[in-house]
């Protein structure tokens, strides 16, 4: 399993011309080793890029991400 940082996902969401290809390659490599995880903080940080929770959830699903909450 790999916990994915928000910045890597924002590279995809914004189609960053300098970083998107690298981020996609890293996600593809990590997905071969196991699940791609985000926590509820990363989910919340991504939320500001979407108008609705449905749009956010569609991105999370399309990217093959699993949301795992942080427990204290």
C-alpha distances in whole Angstrom, upper triangle without the diagonal:
4,7,10,13,16,18,16,16,20,20,20,22,25,25,25,27,26,22,21,21,19,17,16,16,13,11,12,11,8,8,9,7,5,5,6,7,10,12,16,17,16,17,20,21,20,23,25,25,26,29,28,25,25,25,21,20,21,19,16,16,17,15,12,11,10,12,11,15,15,17,20
4,6,9,13,14,12,13,17,17,17,19,22,22,22,24,23,19,18,18,16,13,14,14,11,9,11,10,6,8,10,8,7,6,5,6,8,11,15,15,13,15,18,18,17,20,23,22,24,27,26,23,24,23,20,19,20,18,15,16,17,13,12,10,10,12,11,14,15,17,20
4,7,10,12,11,11,14,16,16,17,20,21,21,23,22,18,18,19,17,13,15,15,12,10,13,13,9,11,14,12,10,9,6,5,6,8,11,12,10,12,15,14,14,17,20,20,21,25,24,21,22,21,18,17,19,16,13,15,17,13,12,9,9,10,9,12,12,15,17
4,7,9,7,8,11,12,12,14,16,17,17,20,19,15,14,16,14,10,12,13,10,8,12,12,9,11,14,13,12,10,7,6,6,9,12,11,8,10,13,12,12,15,17,17,18,22,22,19,20,19,16,16,17,14,12,14,15,11,11,9,10,10,11,13,14,17,20
4,5,6,7,9,10,12,13,15,16,15,18,17,14,14,16,14,10,13,14,11,11,14,15,12,14,17,17,16,14,10,9,7,9,12,10,7,10,12,10,10,14,15,15,17,21,21,19,21,19,16,17,18,15,13,16,17,13,14,12,13,12,13,14,14,18,20
4,5,5,6,9,10,10,12,14,13,17,16,13,13,16,14,11,13,16,13,12,16,17,15,16,20,19,18,16,12,11,8,10,11,9,5,8,9,7,7,11,12,11,14,18,18,17,18,16,13,15,16,13,12,15,16,13,14,12,13,12,14,15,15,19,21
4,5,5,6,9,10,10,12,11,14,13,10,10,13,12,9,12,14,12,12,16,17,15,17,20,20,20,18,14,14,12,13,15,12,9,12,13,9,9,13,13,12,15,19,20,19,21,18,15,17,18,15,14,18,17,14,16,14,17,16,18,18,19,22,24
4,5,5,7,9,10,11,10,13,12,8,8,10,9,6,8,11,9,8,12,13,12,14,17,17,17,16,12,12,11,14,16,14,11,13,15,12,11,14,15,14,16,20,21,20,21,18,15,17,17,13,13,16,15,12,14,12,15,15,17,19,19,23,25
4,5,5,6,9,10,10,14,14,10,9,11,11,8,9,12,11,9,12,14,13,14,17,18,17,15,11,11,10,13,14,13,9,10,12,10,8,11,13,11,13,17,17,16,17,14,12,13,14,10,10,13,12,9,12,10,13,13,16,18,19,23,25
4,5,5,6,8,8,12,12,10,9,12,12,9,11,14,13,12,16,18,17,17,21,22,21,19,15,15,13,15,15,14,10,11,12,9,7,11,11,9,12,15,17,16,17,14,12,15,15,11,12,15,14,12,15,14,16,16,19,20,21,24,26
4,6,5,6,5,8,9,6,5,9,9,7,9,12,12,11,14,16,16,17,20,21,21,19,16,16,15,18,19,17,14,15,16,13,11,14,14,12,15,18,20,19,20,17,15,17,17,13,14,17,15,13,16,15,18,19,21,23,24,27,29
4,5,5,7,10,11,8,5,8,10,7,7,11,11,10,12,15,15,15,19,20,20,18,15,16,15,18,19,18,14,14,16,14,11,14,15,12,13,17,18,18,18,15,13,15,14,10,12,14,12,10,13,13,17,18,20,22,24,28,30
4,6,8,11,13,11,9,12,13,11,11,15,15,13,16,19,18,18,21,23,22,20,16,17,15,17,18,17,13,13,14,12,9,11,11,8,10,13,15,15,15,12,10,13,12,9,11,13,12,10,14,14,17,17,20,22,23,27,30
4,5,9,11,10,8,12,13,12,12,16,16,16,18,21,21,21,24,26,25,23,19,20,18,20,20,19,16,16,16,14,11,13,12,9,11,15,17,18,18,14,13,16,16,12,14,17,15,14,18,17,20,21,24,25,26,30,32
4,6,9,8,6,9,11,10,10,13,15,14,16,19,19,20,23,24,24,23,19,21,19,22,23,22,18,18,19,17,14,16,16,13,15,18,20,20,20,16,16,18,17,13,16,18,15,14,17,18,21,22,25,27,28,32,34
4,6,5,5,8,10,10,11,14,15,15,17,19,20,21,23,25,25,24,21,21,20,23,23,22,18,19,20,17,15,18,17,14,17,20,22,23,23,19,18,21,20,16,18,20,18,16,20,20,23,24,26,28,28,32,34
4,6,6,8,10,11,12,14,16,17,18,20,21,22,25,26,27,26,23,24,23,26,27,25,22,23,24,21,19,22,21,18,20,23,25,26,26,23,22,24,23,19,21,23,21,19,22,22,26,27,29,31,32,36,38
4,6,8,8,10,12,13,14,16,18,19,20,22,24,25,26,26,23,24,23,26,27,25,22,23,24,21,19,23,22,19,22,25,27,28,28,25,23,26,25,21,22,24,22,20,23,23,26,27,29,31,31,35,36
4,6,5,6,9,10,11,12,14,16,16,18,20,22,23,22,19,20,19,22,24,22,18,20,22,18,17,20,20,18,20,24,26,25,26,23,21,23,22,18,19,21,19,17,19,19,23,23,25,27,28,31,33
4,5,5,6,9,10,11,12,14,15,16,19,20,21,20,17,19,18,21,23,21,18,19,21,18,16,19,19,16,18,22,23,23,23,20,18,20,19,15,16,18,16,13,17,17,20,22,24,26,27,31,33
4,5,5,6,9,10,11,12,14,15,17,19,20,20,17,20,20,23,25,24,20,22,24,21,19,22,22,20,22,25,26,26,26,22,21,22,21,17,18,20,17,14,17,18,22,23,26,28,29,33,35
4,5,5,6,9,10,11,12,14,16,17,19,19,16,18,19,22,24,23,19,21,23,21,19,22,23,21,23,27,28,27,27,24,22,23,22,19,19,20,18,15,17,18,21,23,24,27,27,31,33
4,5,5,6,9,10,10,12,15,16,17,16,13,15,15,18,20,19,16,17,20,17,15,19,20,18,20,24,24,23,24,21,19,20,19,15,15,17,15,12,14,14,17,19,21,23,24,27,30
4,5,5,6,9,10,10,13,15,15,15,12,15,16,19,21,21,17,18,21,19,17,20,21,18,20,24,24,23,23,20,18,19,17,14,14,15,13,10,12,13,17,19,21,24,25,29,31
4,5,5,6,9,10,11,13,15,15,13,16,17,21,24,23,20,21,24,22,20,23,24,22,24,27,28,26,26,23,22,22,21,17,17,18,16,13,14,15,18,21,23,26,27,30,32
4,5,5,6,9,10,11,13,13,11,13,15,18,21,21,17,19,22,20,18,22,23,21,23,27,27,26,26,23,21,21,21,17,16,18,16,13,14,14,17,19,20,23,23,27,29
4,5,5,6,9,10,11,10,8,11,12,16,19,19,15,16,20,18,16,20,21,20,21,25,24,23,22,20,18,18,17,14,13,14,13,9,10,10,13,15,17,20,21,25,27
4,5,5,7,9,10,11,10,13,15,19,22,22,19,20,23,22,20,23,25,22,23,27,27,25,24,22,20,20,18,16,15,15,13,10,10,12,15,18,20,23,24,27,30
4,5,5,7,9,11,10,14,16,20,23,23,20,21,25,23,22,25,27,25,26,30,30,28,27,25,23,23,22,19,18,18,16,13,13,14,16,19,20,24,24,27,30
4,5,5,7,8,7,10,13,16,20,20,17,19,22,21,20,23,25,24,25,29,28,26,25,24,21,21,20,18,16,16,16,12,11,11,13,16,17,20,21,24,26
4,5,5,6,6,10,13,16,20,21,18,18,22,22,20,22,25,24,24,28,27,24,24,22,20,19,18,16,14,14,13,10,9,10,12,15,16,20,21,24,27
4,6,8,10,13,16,20,23,24,21,22,26,25,23,26,29,27,28,31,30,28,27,26,24,22,22,20,18,17,16,14,12,13,15,18,19,23,24,27,29
4,7,9,12,15,18,22,23,21,22,25,25,24,27,29,28,29,32,31,29,28,27,25,23,23,21,19,18,18,15,13,14,14,17,17,21,22,24,27
4,7,9,13,16,19,21,19,19,23,23,22,24,27,26,27,30,29,26,25,25,22,20,21,19,16,16,16,14,11,11,11,14,14,18,19,21,24
4,6,10,13,16,18,16,16,20,20,19,21,24,23,24,27,25,22,22,21,19,17,17,16,13,12,14,11,8,7,7,10,11,15,16,19,22
4,7,10,14,15,12,13,17,17,15,18,21,20,20,24,22,20,20,19,16,15,15,13,10,11,12,9,7,5,6,9,10,14,15,18,21
4,7,10,12,10,10,14,14,14,16,19,19,19,22,21,18,19,18,15,14,15,13,10,11,13,10,9,5,5,6,7,10,11,15,18
4,7,8,6,7,10,11,10,13,15,16,17,20,19,16,17,16,13,12,14,12,9,12,14,11,10,7,6,5,6,8,10,13,16
4,5,5,6,9,10,11,12,15,17,17,20,19,16,17,18,14,13,16,15,12,14,17,14,14,10,8,5,5,5,6,10,13
4,6,5,6,9,10,10,13,15,16,18,16,13,16,16,13,12,16,15,12,15,17,16,16,12,10,7,7,5,7,10,13
4,5,5,6,9,10,12,14,15,18,17,15,17,17,14,14,18,16,14,17,19,17,17,14,13,10,10,8,8,12,13
4,5,5,6,9,11,12,13,17,16,14,16,15,12,13,15,13,11,14,16,14,14,11,11,9,10,10,11,14,16
4,5,5,6,9,11,11,14,13,10,13,12,8,9,12,11,9,12,14,13,13,10,10,7,10,10,11,15,17
4,5,5,7,10,10,13,12,10,13,13,10,11,14,13,12,15,17,16,17,14,14,11,12,11,12,16,18
4,5,6,8,10,13,14,12,15,14,11,13,15,13,13,16,18,16,17,15,15,13,14,14,14,18,19
4,6,6,8,11,11,10,13,11,8,10,12,10,10,13,14,13,15,12,14,12,15,15,16,20,22
4,5,6,8,8,7,10,9,6,9,12,10,10,14,15,15,17,14,15,13,16,15,17,20,22
4,6,8,9,10,13,11,9,13,14,13,14,17,18,17,20,17,19,17,19,18,20,23,25
4,7,9,10,12,9,8,12,13,11,12,16,16,15,18,17,18,17,20,20,22,25,27
4,6,7,9,6,6,10,10,9,12,14,14,15,18,16,18,17,20,20,22,25,28
4,7,9,7,8,11,12,12,14,16,17,18,20,19,21,19,22,22,24,27,30
4,5,5,7,9,10,11,13,14,16,17,19,18,19,17,20,20,23,26,28
4,5,5,6,8,10,10,12,14,15,16,15,15,14,17,17,20,22,25
4,5,5,6,9,10,10,12,14,15,15,15,15,18,19,22,24,28
4,5,5,6,9,10,10,12,14,14,16,15,19,20,23,26,29
4,5,5,6,9,10,11,13,11,13,12,15,16,19,22,25
4,5,5,6,8,10,11,10,10,10,14,15,18,21,24
4,5,5,6,8,10,10,12,13,16,18,22,25,28
4,5,5,6,9,9,11,12,16,18,21,24,27
4,6,5,6,5,7,8,12,14,17,21,24
4,5,5,6,8,10,13,16,19,22,26
4,5,8,11,13,17,19,22,26,29
4,6,9,12,15,18,20,24,27
4,7,10,13,16,19,22,26
4,7,10,13,15,19,22
4,6,10,13,16,19
4,6,10,13,16
4,7,9,13
4,6,10
4,7
4
